[in-house]
Structures are given as C-alpha cells and as structure tokens.
Amino acid sequence: MSSITADHLTRTFGDLTAVDDLTFDLPAGGVVGFVGPNGSGKSTTIRVLLGLIAASGGTGTVLGESIEHPDRFAHRVGALIEGPTFVGSLTAWDNLRSLAALRGLPKRRIHEVLDIVGLSDVARREAGEFSLGMSQRLGIASALLGDPSTVMLDEPVNGLDPEGVLWIRHLLQDLAAGGRTVLVSSHLMSEMALTAEHFLIIGRGKMIADVTAAELDAMGRQASVLVRSDDNVRMRSLLTRDGTTVTGEGDEALSVTGMDSTLVGHIAADAGIALSELTNRRSRLEQTFMDLTAGSVEYSAHSVPAAA
C-alpha cells in the first residue's frame, strides 16, 4: 500500500509556480529524504499534501485518502512544518496537554512523547524560555502525540546541537523500524544520506530525481567529467543525449555523467569548441546532489575577487 502519492501535483501563487507537476508514489514504511535547495518547494509540497493549502492542479493521497479530504487522514499523521509554534506563557506540558485534550488523547501519551524527545526534566518550564533546539524537540513531541503511522517533518535538525542531530537520526530510524513512513524535508544531503532509504530531490518545484538510497549511491560512484569551454550553451547541446546527464548553467563548468572524457574531447574538437578544462572525477554523494540541483538554486554566490 502507498503511504503518500502525488499525481501531477502543482501549486501556484500568482505568477510563481512553487510546486511544478510533481508525481511520486511512496510505499509504506521507511525514511524518505525530501531534499532540495532552499526555496525549492519542499514546505509548500508538504502543506498541500496535508491539505493545509489547496493544490492548483493535480492531486495526491495520504494513507490512501485524497488530500482533498484531510479530515480522513489527519488523525493518523504527525507533522512539523517550518518550525513549531507554541504559547510561550504555557509550560511544555500545558502546551501538549492542550493539544492532547483537543484530540481526546490520554495524559499518559504526554509523558511518553516528552520522554521520547528528552524534555521530561523541563516539562514544567514555560515554552517561551526554550532555546531553538528545545522548541524543535517540543515541536517533534507534538507531531508524535497521536502515535501517527505517517510522520512529516520539515527541516527537523534546524536549531539542534550535534547531540540533538544525532538524536534525530536515531529517532527517524526508530520510527521507521516501527513500520511508520517518515517524510523528512531537508536541504542537507549529507545529513539525510545517513538515515534515508529513499530520496525525492526537487529544484524550483520540479522533480529532479526519485531514487532509492542505493540508486543515489550508484549515481555518486559514477565517474563524471568536468568541462569548461568558450561556448557552454553549444557544448551542452552537443553533449546532451540518451544516457548522458549534463548539469551546469551559464559560465559554470559543465558536469557530464555517462560519457568519458575522450569522447567529450572528440565532440568539442569536431565542433571547433576550445576547452579550457577537461577533468575526470568521481563524485561523492554531496557532489551528486550539488550537480543534480545546480540549475535549481534560488540564489547563487560567486567568489569575492582578490583585493587590488
């Protein structure tokens, strides 16, 4: 059975297309890394899936129910989106007690989730006194309050110290081991690579890759060729063919996967294009992510020129 699906899911805000024709089908169970640069549409996608905002086009399901009827699945889903919000003058316990009362949950469950997130000793402190990391833990506690079968967490490591990040890794693995589906959005491939079994990689709202961890690892092990030329637009056109992936835009170096440097050199020579760099390299996972999303970052920084 599928846990979460999207079928040509689209969401626009005026002239901005935040989610652009996404289609995927996630089986039940396991940790899914929903990865992309900042501004790629991850949070908006999660909001649409949860029924918090309506899709502009397409549809989807959560736990077999249409996202157009979130009331049919909301009680089985736990979510943390773009940071937790609590009543600062109430204690952590009272914030969770209010949520539990609305859902008819026993006080026993409050104790359980506070223990899970490591906040039992500070349960009687006002939430407004919490650090960013503690607030993040409290937000995760609220997401787990109903003992959900599907969990969606938006950038859960934000604000956590190294110990907290390690705790999140173990928590995600424990949740998945219990048969839950855990969808975790992040812009940190290096972190998600330690826990996720499946990856949805998006950029500017579009799907870039829908792969298992093993498939992504294989992509990271493929040899690639770094190419710099005096005509990147033409060179990119010549190199783009079946079985070859070319990333990089404008004056950036092109990264070519699926073609060796000898063939790249011959293609450039036949076309009369001068190359300033032609380098073989093996890509690590983080570099694979950067290559895949190179044309999809919202803002690109450039090196600061040396002082005169």
C-alpha positions as CSV (number, residue, x, y, z in Angstrom):
1,M,0.0,0.0,0.0
2,S,1.2,3.5,-0.8
3,S,1.7,5.9,2.1
4,I,2.0,9.1,0.2
5,T,1.4,9.8,-3.5
6,A,1.4,12.8,-5.8
7,D,-0.1,12.9,-9.3
8,H,1.0,15.9,-11.3
9,L,0.7,18.0,-8.1
10,T,1.0,21.7,-8.8
11,R,0.7,24.8,-6.6
12,T,1.0,28.4,-7.9
13,F,1.0,31.7,-6.1
14,G,0.2,34.3,-8.8
15,D,3.0,34.1,-11.3
16,L,5.1,31.9,-9.1
17,T,4.9,28.1,-9.5
18,A,6.1,26.7,-6.2
19,V,5.2,23.1,-6.9
20,D,5.5,22.1,-10.5
21,D,3.8,18.9,-11.8
22,L,5.2,16.6,-9.1
23,T,4.5,12.9,-9.4
24,F,5.7,10.2,-7.0
25,D,4.5,7.1,-5.1
26,L,6.0,6.3,-1.7
27,P,5.4,2.8,-0.2
28,A,4.5,2.5,3.4
29,G,7.5,2.3,5.9
30,G,10.9,3.8,5.9
31,V,12.6,7.2,6.0
32,V,12.2,9.3,2.8
33,G,14.5,12.2,2.3
34,F,12.6,15.1,0.6
35,V,15.7,17.1,-0.5
36,G,16.3,20.3,-2.4
37,P,17.9,23.7,-2.1
38,N,16.2,26.4,0.0
39,G,13.2,27.7,-1.9
40,S,12.7,24.6,-3.9
41,G,9.1,24.0,-2.9
42,K,9.5,21.4,-0.1
43,S,7.5,23.1,2.6
44,T,4.7,24.1,0.1
45,T,4.5,20.5,-1.1
46,I,4.1,19.2,2.4
47,R,1.4,21.8,3.1
48,V,-0.5,20.7,0.0
49,L,-0.2,17.1,0.9
50,L,-1.5,17.8,4.4
51,G,-4.5,19.7,3.0
52,L,-3.4,23.0,4.7
53,I,-3.4,24.7,1.3
54,A,-5.2,23.6,-1.8
55,A,-3.5,22.2,-4.9
56,S,-3.7,24.4,-8.0
57,G,-3.6,21.3,-10.2
58,G,-3.2,17.5,-9.9
59,T,-3.9,15.5,-6.8
60,G,-2.4,13.2,-4.2
61,T,-3.2,10.8,-1.4
62,V,-2.0,10.2,2.2
63,L,-2.6,6.8,3.6
64,G,-5.0,6.0,0.7
65,E,-7.1,9.1,1.3
66,S,-7.4,12.0,-1.1
67,I,-5.6,15.2,0.0
68,E,-8.9,17.0,-0.7
69,H,-10.3,15.3,2.4
70,P,-7.6,15.8,5.1
71,D,-10.1,15.1,7.8
72,R,-10.0,11.4,6.7
73,F,-6.3,11.0,7.5
74,A,-5.2,13.9,9.8
75,H,-5.6,11.8,13.0
76,R,-3.1,9.3,11.6
77,V,-0.4,11.8,10.5
78,G,2.0,13.8,12.6
79,A,3.6,16.9,11.2
80,L,6.1,19.6,12.0
81,I,6.2,22.4,9.3
82,E,8.6,25.4,9.2
83,G,9.3,25.3,12.9
84,P,7.0,24.8,15.9
85,T,4.6,27.5,17.3
86,F,3.6,27.3,20.9
87,V,2.0,29.6,23.6
88,G,5.1,31.0,25.2
89,S,3.5,31.6,28.6
90,L,2.4,28.0,28.9
91,T,4.7,25.2,30.0
92,A,5.8,22.5,27.6
93,W,3.4,20.1,29.5
94,D,0.5,22.5,29.2
95,N,1.1,23.1,25.5
96,L,1.0,19.4,24.9
97,R,-1.9,18.9,27.2
98,S,-4.0,21.4,25.2
99,L,-3.2,19.5,22.0
100,A,-4.0,16.2,23.7
101,A,-7.3,17.4,25.0
102,L,-8.4,18.6,21.5
103,R,-7.7,15.1,20.2
104,G,-9.0,13.1,23.1
105,L,-5.6,11.6,24.0
106,P,-4.7,10.4,27.5
107,K,-2.2,12.3,29.7
108,R,-0.1,9.1,29.6
109,R,0.8,9.9,26.0
110,I,2.1,13.4,27.0
111,H,4.6,11.7,29.4
112,E,5.6,9.3,26.6
113,V,6.4,11.9,24.0
114,L,8.2,14.1,26.4
115,D,10.4,11.2,27.3
116,I,11.0,10.4,23.6
117,V,12.2,13.9,22.8
118,G,14.2,14.2,26.1
119,L,12.2,17.1,27.6
120,S,10.8,15.3,30.7
121,D,13.0,17.2,33.1
122,V,11.9,20.6,31.7
123,A,8.3,19.8,31.1
124,R,7.2,22.5,33.7
125,R,9.2,25.3,32.2
126,E,7.5,27.9,30.0
127,A,7.9,27.2,26.3
128,G,8.9,30.9,25.8
129,E,12.1,30.2,27.8
130,F,13.1,27.3,25.5
131,S,16.1,27.5,23.2
132,L,15.6,27.0,19.5
133,G,16.7,23.4,19.8
134,M,14.4,22.7,22.7
135,S,11.5,24.3,20.8
136,Q,12.3,22.0,17.9
137,R,12.1,19.0,20.2
138,L,8.8,20.2,21.6
139,G,7.5,20.5,18.1
140,I,8.5,17.0,17.3
141,A,6.8,15.8,20.5
142,S,3.6,17.4,19.3
143,A,3.9,15.7,15.9
144,L,4.2,12.3,17.7
145,L,1.5,12.9,20.2
146,G,-1.1,10.9,18.3
147,D,1.2,8.0,17.7
148,P,0.9,8.5,13.9
149,S,1.5,6.0,11.2
150,T,2.9,8.6,8.9
151,V,5.2,11.5,10.0
152,M,6.2,14.6,8.0
153,L,9.0,16.7,9.4
154,D,10.2,19.9,7.8
155,E,13.9,20.6,8.4
156,P,13.8,18.9,11.8
157,V,17.5,19.4,12.6
158,N,17.2,23.2,12.5
159,G,18.5,24.7,15.8
160,L,19.8,21.4,17.1
161,D,23.3,21.0,18.5
162,P,25.4,18.0,17.4
163,E,24.0,15.8,20.1
164,G,20.5,16.8,19.0
165,V,21.2,16.0,15.4
166,L,22.5,12.5,16.4
167,W,19.3,12.1,18.4
168,I,17.2,13.0,15.4
169,R,19.0,10.3,13.3
170,H,18.2,7.6,15.8
171,L,14.6,8.9,16.2
172,L,13.9,8.7,12.5
173,Q,15.4,5.2,12.3
174,D,13.3,4.1,15.4
175,L,10.1,5.5,13.9
176,A,10.7,3.7,10.6
177,A,11.6,0.5,12.4
178,G,8.2,0.6,13.9
179,G,6.6,0.5,10.4
180,R,6.0,4.2,10.0
181,T,6.6,6.2,6.9
182,V,8.7,9.3,7.8
183,L,9.0,12.0,5.1
184,V,11.8,14.4,6.1
185,S,12.4,17.6,4.1
186,S,16.0,19.0,4.2
187,H,18.5,20.9,2.2
188,L,21.3,18.9,3.8
189,M,22.1,15.9,1.6
190,S,25.0,14.9,3.8
191,E,22.6,14.6,6.8
192,M,19.8,12.8,5.0
193,A,22.3,10.3,3.5
194,L,22.8,8.9,7.0
195,T,19.2,8.0,7.5
196,A,17.0,8.0,4.4
197,E,16.2,4.9,2.4
198,H,14.5,6.7,-0.5
199,F,15.1,10.2,-1.9
200,L,12.8,12.7,-3.7
201,I,15.1,15.5,-5.0
202,I,13.4,18.7,-6.2
203,G,14.5,22.0,-7.5
204,R,12.3,25.1,-8.2
205,G,9.3,22.9,-7.7
206,K,10.2,20.3,-10.2
207,M,11.2,16.7,-9.6
208,I,14.8,16.1,-10.4
209,A,15.2,12.5,-9.1
210,D,13.0,9.9,-7.4
211,V,15.5,7.2,-6.4
212,T,16.3,4.7,-3.7
213,A,19.4,5.2,-1.5
214,A,21.2,2.5,-3.4
215,E,20.4,4.1,-6.7
216,L,21.6,7.5,-5.5
217,D,24.8,6.0,-4.1
218,A,25.4,4.4,-7.5
219,M,25.0,7.8,-9.1
220,G,27.5,9.2,-6.7
221,R,30.0,6.5,-7.6
222,Q,29.8,7.1,-11.4
223,A,32.7,8.8,-13.0
224,S,31.9,12.3,-14.3
225,V,33.8,14.7,-16.5
226,L,34.2,18.4,-15.7
227,V,34.2,20.6,-18.8
228,R,34.9,24.3,-19.3
229,S,34.6,25.8,-22.8
230,D,34.3,29.1,-24.6
231,D,30.8,28.1,-25.7
232,N,28.9,26.3,-22.9
233,V,25.5,26.6,-24.5
234,R,26.6,24.9,-27.7
235,M,28.7,22.4,-25.8
236,R,25.8,21.5,-23.5
237,S,23.6,20.9,-26.6
238,L,26.2,18.6,-28.2
239,L,26.7,16.6,-25.0
240,T,23.0,16.1,-24.1
241,R,21.9,12.7,-25.4
242,D,20.4,9.5,-24.2
243,G,22.3,8.0,-21.2
244,T,24.1,11.3,-20.6
245,T,23.4,13.8,-17.8
246,V,24.7,17.4,-18.2
247,T,24.4,19.9,-15.4
248,G,25.7,23.5,-15.0
249,E,24.5,26.7,-16.5
250,G,25.9,29.9,-18.0
251,D,29.6,30.4,-17.4
252,E,29.8,27.5,-14.9
253,A,31.7,24.4,-15.7
254,L,29.6,21.6,-17.1
255,S,29.4,18.3,-15.2
256,V,28.9,15.4,-17.6
257,T,27.9,11.9,-16.4
258,G,27.6,8.9,-18.7
259,M,30.3,9.9,-21.2
260,D,34.0,9.6,-20.8
261,S,36.5,12.5,-21.3
262,T,37.9,11.1,-24.5
263,L,34.5,11.3,-26.3
264,V,33.8,14.7,-24.8
265,G,37.2,15.9,-26.2
266,H,36.4,14.5,-29.6
267,I,33.0,16.1,-29.7
268,A,34.4,19.5,-28.8
269,A,37.2,19.2,-31.4
270,D,34.8,18.2,-34.1
271,A,32.7,21.2,-33.3
272,G,35.6,23.6,-33.1
273,I,35.0,24.4,-29.5
274,A,38.0,25.3,-27.4
275,L,38.2,23.6,-24.0
276,S,39.9,25.3,-21.0
277,E,39.3,22.3,-18.7
278,L,38.6,18.6,-19.2
279,T,38.9,16.7,-15.9
280,N,37.8,13.2,-14.9
281,R,36.4,12.9,-11.4
282,R,34.5,10.6,-9.2
283,S,31.5,12.2,-7.5
284,R,30.7,11.8,-3.8
285,L,27.1,11.9,-2.7
286,E,27.1,15.5,-1.7
287,Q,28.6,16.4,-5.0
288,T,26.0,14.3,-6.8
289,F,23.3,16.4,-5.0
290,M,25.0,19.6,-6.0
291,D,25.3,18.5,-9.6
292,L,21.7,17.4,-9.8
293,T,20.4,20.7,-8.4
294,A,23.0,23.1,-9.9
295,G,20.4,24.8,-12.1
296,S,17.8,24.9,-9.4
297,V,19.2,27.0,-6.6
298,E,17.3,30.2,-5.8
299,Y,20.4,32.3,-5.2
300,S,24.0,31.6,-6.5
301,A,27.0,33.1,-4.8
302,H,30.2,33.9,-6.6
303,S,33.8,34.2,-5.3
304,V,34.9,37.5,-4.0
305,P,37.6,38.9,-6.2
306,A,41.0,39.4,-4.6
307,A,41.9,42.8,-3.3
308,A,43.9,45.0,-5.6
